[in-house]
Amino acid sequence: MVEFGKGLNEEKIKLISEIKKEPKWMLDYRLDSYKKFKNSNEPCFGPKIKLNLNDIRYYKSINKELTNDWNKIDNSIRKTFIDIGIPKAEQDYLAGVHVQYESEALYHNMLKELNEKKVIFLDTDTALKKYPQIFKKYFGTLVKNDDNKYASLNGCVWSGGTFIYVPPHTKLDRPLQSYFRINSKDMGQFERTLIIVDEDSSLHYIEGCTAPTYSSDSLHAAVVEIFVGKCAKCRYTTIQNWSNDVYNLVTKRAIVEESGVMEWIDGNIGSKVTMKYPACVLKGDYAKGSCITIAVATGNQVQDTGAKMIHLGKHTKSNILSKSIARRGGNASYRGLVKITKDATDSYANVKCDTILLDEKSKSDTFPTNACYNASSFIEHEATISKIDPNLLFYLMSRGISEEKATELLIIGFLEAFREELPLEYAVELNQLLKGETIKECKI
């Protein structure tokens, strides 16, 4: 096992690069990112980050080689993933799956279909070694290493993550999946995901994230870069259920070429603080971007979520639908940006934010920034904050349904727009999470 002590310095960064046997340009990138990280400030918006970065462990490897045989994974680790929903040894299900534990990938299995269609689906470290030219062409070009403090931090200590390249004119019939697990106290996870969907191709990628609860804080600071080619389509689905001691500070961005489509389906159930705003840069004419996001804030949780849509091409369209639930003093807020530039003529953007507060202690705010710089385009924005309708609750209870079950049904109905975009097994999992996190102990 390789595990660093707490805190970060240049020597540790050099050691990470040495352990991974990286080329010099990546070590230079890491060291440059570290300089930018040291000179950066906390975000000037959103919740206050009360995290001592000197108390975080920045790298831990269990020292096991990457395998495609689920049965070769250590029993205790395999049990961890079985407990969060990965089946024991159903190889048909596990094909097309990537699993990361702490800082390194430990399981990866390819669908036969992917090999036949020349799709590249690897952990990011392996992709750097096997496909250095394509990796270097895209890596760090969409999210620069000075984009924000936590993107800079990711740039200097990134480890693991997912790399996908879908060649032109390629359609995938099944989603590709990744699971990320923080399992140690004071741990930081800094995966790096790089996805390229080439011209006239399509991909659905699903990501799940979990961690156990400890008495001290952990950090998840990932970076995701997605490139959607001409007439291509990418859907990125996330359901994160981090424990309530994890700071979830993520930068996700996609750039979309002519007539391409990018869809973010983003679920945030856990964490202590989440700051996440998936972005689409609609570069090409007729490009489309959408983000459907839910956030559930319970107790002292802060969910500061939303989306960003930047319209550069003509006739571009974007849609943001945000659904939030806050209970027992939770804070679930929407923060977003829609910008239609001067040259993005005849473009359209729609933003809708709905929040339900389940008690008097909880809160929600909406922080939209909408800007349109040409006369032929327009932006629509709608926001509502409400409580569960007592008339609907009374109606269901008058039909013999308990208050708890009636509340559950109304909440699930409120989130239907999100649930209907999920594969069946994930929709079932979401229902179970909502029952545990939102419905339990709820008194209207």
C-alpha positions in Angstrom: 0.0 0.0 0.0 1.2 3.5 -0.8 -0.3 6.3 1.4 0.8 9.8 1.9 0.7 11.7 5.1 -1.5 14.8 5.4 -0.7 17.9 3.5 0.8 18.7 0.1 4.1 19.8 -1.3 6.2 19.6 -4.5 7.9 16.4 -3.3 4.6 14.6 -2.9 3.5 15.7 -6.4 6.7 14.5 -7.9 6.3 11.2 -6.1 2.7 10.7 -7.5 4.1 11.3 -11.0 7.0 8.9 -10.4 4.7 6.2 -9.1 2.6 6.5 -12.2 5.6 6.6 -14.5 4.3 9.6 -16.3 5.9 11.6 -19.1 7.7 14.8 -18.3 5.0 17.0 -19.7 2.5 15.7 -17.2 4.9 16.3 -14.3 5.4 19.8 -15.6 1.6 20.3 -15.8 1.3 19.0 -12.2 3.9 21.4 -10.8 2.5 24.3 -12.8 -0.9 23.5 -11.4 0.5 23.5 -7.9 1.9 27.0 -8.3 -1.5 28.2 -9.5 -3.2 26.4 -6.6 -1.0 28.1 -4.0 -1.7 31.5 -5.5 -5.5 31.0 -5.8 -8.3 32.0 -3.5 -11.5 30.3 -2.4 -14.5 30.9 -4.6 -16.0 34.4 -4.0 -19.6 33.0 -4.2 -21.6 30.2 -2.7 -21.2 28.5 0.8 -18.1 29.1 2.9 -15.5 26.3 2.6 -14.4 25.5 6.2 -11.9 22.9 5.2 -8.3 22.7 6.3 -6.5 21.4 3.2 -3.4 20.5 5.3 -5.5 17.9 7.0 -6.3 16.0 3.8 -4.4 12.9 2.5 -3.8 13.5 -1.2 -2.9 10.0 -2.4 -3.6 6.4 -1.4 -3.2 3.3 -3.4 -4.1 -0.2 -2.2 -1.2 -1.5 -4.4 -3.4 -3.9 -6.4 -3.1 -4.2 -10.2 -6.0 -3.3 -12.3 -8.1 -6.4 -13.1 -11.1 -7.3 -15.2 -12.0 -10.3 -13.0 -14.4 -9.2 -10.2 -13.5 -12.2 -8.1 -9.8 -11.2 -7.9 -10.7 -8.0 -6.0 -10.1 -8.2 -2.2 -13.2 -9.6 -0.4 -13.5 -6.6 1.9 -13.3 -4.1 -1.0 -15.7 -6.2 -3.1 -18.2 -6.3 -0.3 -18.0 -2.5 0.0 -19.2 -2.2 -3.7 -21.7 -5.0 -3.4 -23.3 -3.1 -0.4 -23.7 0.0 -2.6 -25.3 -1.8 -5.4 -22.7 -3.5 -7.7 -23.7 -7.1 -8.2 -21.4 -9.9 -7.1 -20.2 -11.5 -10.3 -22.8 -10.8 -13.0 -20.3 -10.4 -15.8 -22.9 -9.2 -18.4 -23.8 -6.4 -16.0 -20.2 -5.7 -15.0 -19.0 -5.4 -18.6 -18.6 -1.7 -19.4 -17.9 -0.8 -15.8 -15.0 1.1 -14.2 -14.4 1.1 -10.4 -12.1 3.4 -8.5 -11.3 3.0 -4.8 -9.5 5.9 -3.1 -6.9 7.2 -5.6 -6.6 4.4 -8.1 -8.8 2.2 -10.4 -9.0 -1.4 -9.3 -11.5 -2.9 -11.7 -12.2 -2.4 -15.3 -14.2 -4.5 -17.8 -15.0 -3.9 -21.4 -18.0 -4.8 -23.4 -17.2 -7.0 -26.4 -19.2 -4.4 -28.4 -16.7 -1.7 -27.5 -13.7 -3.6 -28.8 -15.5 -4.4 -32.1 -16.4 -0.7 -32.5 -12.9 0.5 -31.6 -14.2 2.5 -28.6 -11.5 3.4 -26.0 -12.8 3.0 -22.4 -10.0 3.1 -19.9 -9.0 4.5 -16.6 -7.3 7.9 -17.2 -3.9 6.8 -16.0 -3.8 3.9 -18.5 -5.1 6.1 -21.3 -2.2 8.5 -20.8 0.3 5.7 -21.4 -1.5 3.9 -24.3 -2.9 6.9 -26.2 -0.5 9.8 -25.4 -1.2 11.8 -28.5 -5.0 11.9 -28.3 -4.7 12.4 -24.5 -2.4 15.4 -24.7 -4.5 17.0 -27.5 -7.6 17.3 -25.2 -6.4 17.1 -21.6 -6.6 20.4 -19.7 -7.8 22.4 -22.8 -11.5 22.8 -21.7 -10.9 23.2 -17.9 -7.6 25.1 -17.6 -5.4 24.5 -14.5 -6.1 28.1 -13.4 -9.9 27.9 -13.8 -10.6 27.8 -10.1 -8.8 26.8 -6.9 -10.1 23.2 -6.9 -9.4 22.7 -10.6 -5.9 23.8 -9.9 -5.7 21.3 -7.0 -7.0 18.5 -9.2 -4.4 19.5 -11.8 -1.5 18.8 -9.5 -2.8 15.7 -7.7 -5.3 14.1 -10.1 -5.3 10.3 -10.0 -7.7 7.8 -11.7 -10.9 8.7 -13.4 -12.4 7.7 -16.8 -11.2 8.1 -20.3 -13.6 7.5 -23.2 -13.1 8.0 -26.9 -16.0 7.1 -29.3 -14.9 7.2 -32.9 -17.0 8.8 -35.7 -20.3 7.3 -36.7 -20.5 5.0 -33.7 -23.6 4.3 -31.6 -23.5 2.5 -28.3 -26.5 0.5 -27.2 -25.6 0.3 -23.5 -24.3 2.9 -21.0 -20.8 2.8 -19.8 -20.5 3.1 -16.0 -18.0 4.2 -13.3 -18.1 4.0 -9.5 -16.0 6.1 -7.2 -15.5 5.3 -3.5 -13.7 7.3 -0.8 -13.3 4.8 2.0 -10.7 6.4 4.4 -10.7 9.1 7.0 -9.4 12.6 5.9 -9.1 11.3 2.3 -9.2 13.4 -0.9 -10.3 12.0 -4.2 -9.3 13.8 -7.4 -10.3 11.8 -10.4 -10.0 13.2 -13.9 -12.5 12.3 -16.5 -11.9 13.0 -20.2 -14.6 12.0 -22.8 -14.5 12.6 -26.6 -17.6 11.7 -28.6 -16.6 12.1 -32.2 -18.7 13.2 -35.2 -22.1 11.5 -35.6 -21.6 9.3 -32.5 -23.4 8.8 -29.2 -22.6 7.9 -25.7 -24.4 7.5 -22.3 -22.1 7.5 -19.4 -23.3 6.9 -15.8 -21.3 7.7 -12.6 -22.0 6.8 -9.0 -20.1 8.2 -5.9 -20.2 7.1 -2.2 -18.3 7.4 1.0 -18.8 6.2 4.7 -19.2 8.8 7.5 -16.2 9.8 9.7 -15.8 12.5 12.3 -13.5 14.6 10.1 -13.9 16.0 6.7 -13.0 14.5 3.3 -12.7 16.2 -0.1 -13.9 15.2 -3.6 -12.5 17.6 -6.2 -13.0 16.1 -9.6 -12.6 17.6 -13.1 -14.7 16.5 -16.1 -14.0 17.6 -19.7 -16.3 16.4 -22.5 -15.9 17.1 -26.2 -19.0 16.5 -28.3 -18.4 16.5 -32.1 -20.5 17.5 -35.0 -24.0 15.8 -34.9 -22.8 13.8 -31.9 -24.6 13.2 -28.6 -23.4 12.7 -25.1 -25.5 12.0 -21.9 -23.6 12.2 -18.6 -25.7 10.8 -15.6 -24.5 11.2 -12.0 -26.0 10.1 -8.8 -23.7 11.1 -5.9 -24.5 10.0 -2.4 -21.4 11.1 -0.5 -21.6 11.0 3.3 -22.2 14.2 5.2 -18.6 14.9 5.9 -17.5 15.2 2.3 -16.9 18.5 0.5 -17.9 17.9 -3.1 -16.3 20.6 -5.2 -16.4 19.6 -8.8 -15.8 21.3 -12.2 -17.7 19.8 -15.1 -17.7 21.3 -18.6 -18.6 20.2 -22.2 -18.0 21.9 -25.5 -20.5 21.1 -28.3 -19.9 21.4 -32.0 -22.4 22.0 -34.8 -25.7 20.2 -34.3 -24.3 18.3 -31.3 -26.2 17.5 -28.1 -25.0 17.5 -24.5 -27.2 16.3 -21.7 -26.3 16.5 -18.0 -28.5 14.4 -15.6 -27.2 15.4 -12.2 -28.4 14.0 -8.8 -27.0 15.3 -5.5 -28.2 13.4 -2.5 -25.3 13.5 0.0 -22.2 15.5 1.0 -21.6 18.2 3.6 -21.2 20.9 1.0 -21.7 20.5 -2.8 -20.7 23.2 -5.3 -21.4 21.8 -8.8 -22.5 23.6 -11.9 -22.2 21.4 -15.1 -21.6 23.6 -18.1 -22.2 23.5 -21.8 -20.3 25.7 -24.2 -22.5 25.6 -27.3 -19.8 26.4 -29.9 -21.4 25.2 -33.1 -24.5 26.4 -34.9 -27.6 24.5 -33.9 -25.9 22.9 -30.9 -28.1 22.0 -27.9 -27.4 21.7 -24.2 -29.5 20.6 -21.3 -29.1 20.0 -17.6 -31.7 18.3 -15.3 -30.5 18.5 -11.8 -31.9 17.5 -8.4 -30.5 18.4 -4.9 -31.6 17.1 -1.5 -30.3 18.9 1.5 -30.9 17.5 5.0 -29.8 18.9 8.4 -26.6 20.9 8.0 -26.1 20.0 4.3 -25.6 22.7 1.8 -26.4 21.9 -1.8 -25.3 24.8 -4.0 -26.0 23.4 -7.5 -27.1 24.5 -10.9 -25.8 24.7 -14.4 -24.1 27.0 -17.0 -25.0 27.4 -20.6 -22.8 29.6 -22.9 -24.2 30.2 -26.4 -21.6 30.9 -29.0 -23.2 29.4 -32.2 -26.2 30.6 -34.1 -29.6 28.8 -33.5 -28.4 27.2 -30.3 -30.8 26.0 -27.6 -30.4 25.2 -23.9 -32.6 24.0 -21.1 -32.0 23.9 -17.4 -34.4 22.2 -15.0 -33.5 22.3 -11.3 -35.5 20.5 -8.6 -34.5 21.0 -5.0 -35.7 19.6 -1.6 -34.6 21.0 1.8 -35.6 19.6 5.2 -34.5 19.7 8.9 -32.6 22.9 8.3 -30.9 22.0 5.0 -30.0 24.6 2.4 -30.7 23.7 -1.3 -29.9 26.6 -3.6 -29.8 27.1 -7.4 -26.9 29.0 -8.9 -26.6 29.3 -12.7 -25.4 31.2 -15.7 -26.9 31.6 -19.1 -25.1 33.7 -21.6 -26.2 34.3 -25.2 -23.4 36.1 -27.0 -23.7 38.8 -29.6 -23.0 36.3 -32.5 -25.3 33.6 -31.1 -28.3 34.9 -33.1 -31.7 33.2 -33.1 -30.9 31.3 -29.9 -33.1 30.3 -27.1 -32.6 29.4 -23.4 -35.1 28.2 -20.8 -34.4 28.0 -17.0 -36.9 26.5 -14.5 -36.1 26.1 -10.7 -38.5 24.5 -8.3 -37.9 23.9 -4.6 -39.9 22.3 -1.8 -39.2 23.2 1.8 -40.3 20.5 4.2 -40.1 22.6 7.4 -39.6 26.1 8.7 -35.9 25.7 9.4 -34.9 24.9 5.8 -34.0 27.4 3.2 -33.4 27.8 -0.5 -32.2 30.7 -2.7 -32.0 31.3 -6.4 -28.9 33.0 -7.9 -29.5 33.3 -11.6 -27.3 35.2 -14.0 -29.0 35.6 -17.4 -27.5 37.7 -20.2 -28.5 38.0 -23.8 -26.4 40.2 -26.1 -28.5 40.1 -29.4 -32.0 41.1 -30.3 -33.1 37.9 -32.1 -32.5 35.6 -29.1 -34.3 35.3 -25.7 -34.1 33.7 -22.3 -37.0 32.5 -20.2 -36.6 32.0 -16.4 -39.1 30.7 -13.8 -38.5 29.9 -10.2 -40.8 28.7 -7.4 -40.4 27.8 -3.7 -43.2 26.1 -2.0 -44.2 23.5 0.6 -46.0 20.3 0.0 -49.6 21.1 -1.0 -51.7 20.3 2.1 -54.8 19.7 -0.1 -53.0 17.0 -2.1 -51.7 15.5 1.2 -55.2 15.5 2.7 -56.6 13.9 -0.5 -54.1 11.0 -0.4 -54.6 10.4 3.3 -58.4 10.4 2.8 -57.9 7.4 0.5 -56.3 5.4 3.3 -52.6 6.3 2.6 -50.5 7.1 5.6 -49.0 10.6 6.0 -45.5 9.2 5.5 -46.4 7.3 2.4 -48.4 10.2 1.0 -45.5 12.5 1.5 -43.2 10.0 -0.2 -45.5 9.8 -3.3 -45.7 13.6 -3.6 -41.9 14.0 -3.4 -41.3 11.3 -5.9 -43.8 12.9 -8.2 -42.0 16.3 -7.7 -38.8 14.7 -9.0 -40.4 12.7 -11.8 -38.8 14.8 -14.6 -35.4 13.6 -13.2 -36.4 10.0 -12.5 -37.8 9.4 -16.0 -34.4 10.1 -17.5 -32.7 7.3 -15.5 -32.2 3.7 -16.4 -34.7 1.5 -14.4 -32.2 0.2 -11.9 -31.0 3.7 -11.1 -34.5 5.1 -10.8 -35.2 2.3 -8.2 -32.0 3.2 -6.3 -32.9 6.9 -6.3 -36.3 6.0 -4.8 -34.6 4.1 -2.0 -32.2 7.0 -1.3 -35.0 9.5 -1.2 -37.0 7.3 1.2 -33.9 7.2 3.5 -32.8 10.8 3.2 -36.0 12.8 2.6 -39.1 11.0 3.7 -38.0 9.5 6.9 -39.0 11.5 10.0 -40.7 14.1 7.7 -43.6 15.9 9.4 -45.5 18.5 7.3 
